[in-house]
Amino acid sequence: MSLNLYFLRHGETTHSQTGGYCGGLDPELTPAGMQMAQAFAEAYQDLSWTAVFASPMKRTIATAKPLCEATGITPQLRNGLKELQYGAWEDRTPEDVQQRYPEDYVQWLTEPAWNPPTGGETAVQVASRASLAIAEIEETCTEGNVLVVSHKATIRIILCSLLGIDLGRYRDRIEMPVAAVSLVQFGRYGPLLKRMGDRAHLPESLRNRAGS
């Protein structure tokens, strides 16, 4: 039996609605975000789960909670799964950042692997800390289904790292809306992407929400 890593982006927050940068901030899920978490649990609770790992933020813990309650699994929180830190850009919109930090913004858009948001993290730094969490999962859960609840940029960076995609292109190559599920299977020839950005578990009313 192979190891299947299910990556789940947290449900909707006010920042995912507005597009404001939110890495170190710790907002709660919106009511719709809670519904997204519940919808995921209802769709996936009958799968045989080995473990659940999550970023230690309110939005990721709340997203994991319905499935954990349904299965009796205690989530294991790892700092390596936190969102990319946006530094001075936290709580600002892209338009505001472009006006306040034009040079840093252009450099970040051009090559985010090595150029961070002002005072924030690069994609390389995120990949480095997230890889420790993924390595731990591979070592302790050699087979079965493992859920990883994390964030938009972090999941995209992890997927690029696992699949051999240039980290500098994580924003250009992979879309990851709220409450989306991606599946990577670890087999004989390494990680294989089986599913990406899947939201079939959500009712249409939630899939069509603005900012998702």
C-alpha positions in Angstrom: 0.0 0.0 0.0 1.3 3.5 -0.9 1.3 6.7 1.1 -1.4 9.2 -0.1 -1.0 12.8 1.0 -4.2 14.8 0.8 -3.4 18.6 0.9 -6.4 20.7 1.9 -6.3 24.5 1.8 -8.3 26.0 4.7 -11.8 27.3 4.2 -12.8 30.9 3.5 -11.6 33.8 5.7 -12.3 37.5 5.2 -8.8 37.9 3.7 -9.4 35.2 1.1 -12.5 37.2 0.2 -10.7 40.5 -0.2 -7.4 39.2 -1.6 -5.4 40.8 1.2 -2.1 39.3 2.2 -2.5 37.0 5.2 0.4 34.9 6.3 1.2 35.6 10.0 -2.3 37.0 10.7 -4.7 34.6 12.4 -8.3 35.2 11.2 -11.1 32.9 11.9 -13.1 31.1 9.2 -16.2 32.9 7.9 -19.5 31.0 8.3 -19.1 29.9 4.7 -15.6 28.7 5.6 -17.0 26.6 8.4 -19.5 25.1 5.9 -16.6 24.3 3.6 -14.8 22.4 6.4 -17.9 20.5 7.2 -18.5 19.6 3.5 -15.0 18.2 3.2 -15.5 16.1 6.3 -18.8 14.7 5.1 -17.2 13.8 1.7 -14.0 12.3 3.1 -14.8 10.9 6.6 -15.3 7.3 5.3 -11.8 7.2 3.9 -9.5 5.2 6.2 -7.2 7.9 7.6 -3.8 7.3 9.2 -3.1 10.8 10.5 -3.9 14.5 10.2 -1.3 17.2 10.2 -2.1 20.9 10.2 -0.6 24.4 10.4 -1.2 25.7 13.9 -3.4 28.7 12.8 -7.0 29.2 13.7 -8.2 28.8 10.1 -6.4 25.5 9.5 -7.3 24.0 12.8 -10.9 24.9 12.3 -10.8 23.4 8.8 -9.4 20.1 10.1 -11.8 20.0 13.1 -14.9 18.4 11.5 -13.0 15.5 9.9 -11.0 15.0 13.1 -14.2 14.9 15.2 -15.8 12.5 12.7 -12.8 10.1 12.7 -11.5 10.5 16.3 -8.1 11.6 15.0 -6.1 14.2 16.9 -4.5 16.7 14.5 -0.7 17.1 14.8 0.3 20.8 14.5 3.5 21.7 12.7 4.9 25.2 12.3 6.5 24.1 9.0 3.0 24.1 7.5 2.3 27.8 8.2 1.6 30.2 5.4 4.4 32.2 3.7 5.1 35.3 5.9 4.3 38.5 4.1 6.1 40.9 6.5 5.1 44.5 5.9 2.5 43.4 3.4 0.4 41.7 6.0 -3.3 42.9 5.9 -2.7 44.9 2.7 -4.1 44.4 -0.7 -1.9 43.9 -3.8 -2.9 47.3 -5.0 -1.8 49.0 -1.8 1.5 47.0 -1.7 2.2 48.0 -5.3 2.0 51.6 -4.4 3.9 51.4 -1.1 6.6 49.0 -2.1 6.8 49.1 -5.9 10.4 47.8 -6.2 10.0 44.9 -3.8 6.6 44.1 -5.4 8.0 43.8 -8.9 11.0 41.7 -7.7 8.6 39.4 -5.9 6.4 39.0 -8.9 9.4 38.3 -11.1 11.2 35.8 -8.9 9.4 34.9 -5.6 11.7 32.0 -5.0 14.5 34.3 -3.9 12.8 37.7 -3.5 10.6 38.0 -0.4 7.7 40.4 0.3 9.2 43.3 2.3 10.4 41.7 5.6 8.8 38.4 4.7 9.8 34.9 3.5 11.0 33.6 0.2 9.5 30.5 -1.4 12.8 28.8 -0.9 12.5 29.4 2.9 9.0 28.1 3.0 10.0 25.0 1.0 12.8 24.4 3.4 10.7 24.4 6.6 7.7 22.7 5.0 10.0 19.9 3.7 10.8 19.0 7.3 7.1 18.4 8.0 6.7 16.3 4.8 9.8 14.3 5.6 8.4 13.5 9.1 5.2 12.3 7.5 7.0 10.1 5.1 9.0 8.6 7.9 6.2 8.0 10.4 3.4 7.2 8.0 4.9 4.9 5.4 1.5 4.0 4.0 -2.2 4.9 4.1 -4.0 8.3 3.8 -2.7 11.4 5.5 -4.4 14.8 5.5 -2.3 17.9 5.5 -4.2 21.1 6.1 -2.3 24.2 5.2 -2.4 27.4 3.2 -2.5 28.7 -0.4 1.1 29.6 -1.0 2.5 26.9 1.2 0.6 24.1 -0.5 1.6 25.4 -4.0 5.2 25.6 -2.9 5.2 22.1 -1.5 3.6 20.7 -4.7 6.3 22.5 -6.8 9.0 21.0 -4.6 7.6 17.5 -4.7 7.0 17.6 -8.5 10.2 19.2 -9.6 8.6 22.5 -10.7 10.7 25.7 -10.4 9.7 27.3 -7.0 9.8 30.7 -8.7 6.8 29.7 -10.7 4.5 28.5 -7.9 2.2 31.5 -8.4 2.1 31.0 -12.2 1.7 27.2 -12.5 -0.6 26.2 -9.7 -4.1 27.5 -8.6 -5.3 26.7 -5.1 -8.7 28.1 -4.2 -10.0 27.9 -0.6 -11.1 24.4 0.6 -9.4 22.8 -2.5 -8.0 19.2 -2.2 -4.9 18.0 -3.9 -3.6 14.4 -3.8 0.0 13.2 -4.1 0.7 9.5 -4.0 4.2 8.3 -3.0 5.0 5.1 -4.8 7.9 3.2 -6.3 8.9 6.1 -8.6 8.4 8.9 -6.1 5.6 11.5 -5.7 2.8 11.3 -8.3 0.2 14.0 -8.6 -3.2 12.3 -8.7 -5.5 15.3 -8.1 -5.1 19.1 -7.9 -7.3 21.9 -6.7 -10.4 19.6 -6.5 -13.5 21.2 -5.0 -16.1 18.6 -6.0 -16.9 18.1 -2.4 -18.3 21.6 -2.1 -21.9 22.5 -3.0 -22.1 24.8 -6.0 -23.1 27.8 -3.8 -19.8 27.6 -2.0 -17.7 26.9 -5.1 -19.0 30.1 -6.7 -18.3 32.5 -3.9 -16.3 35.5 -4.8 -12.6 35.4 -3.8 -12.6 31.6 -3.6 
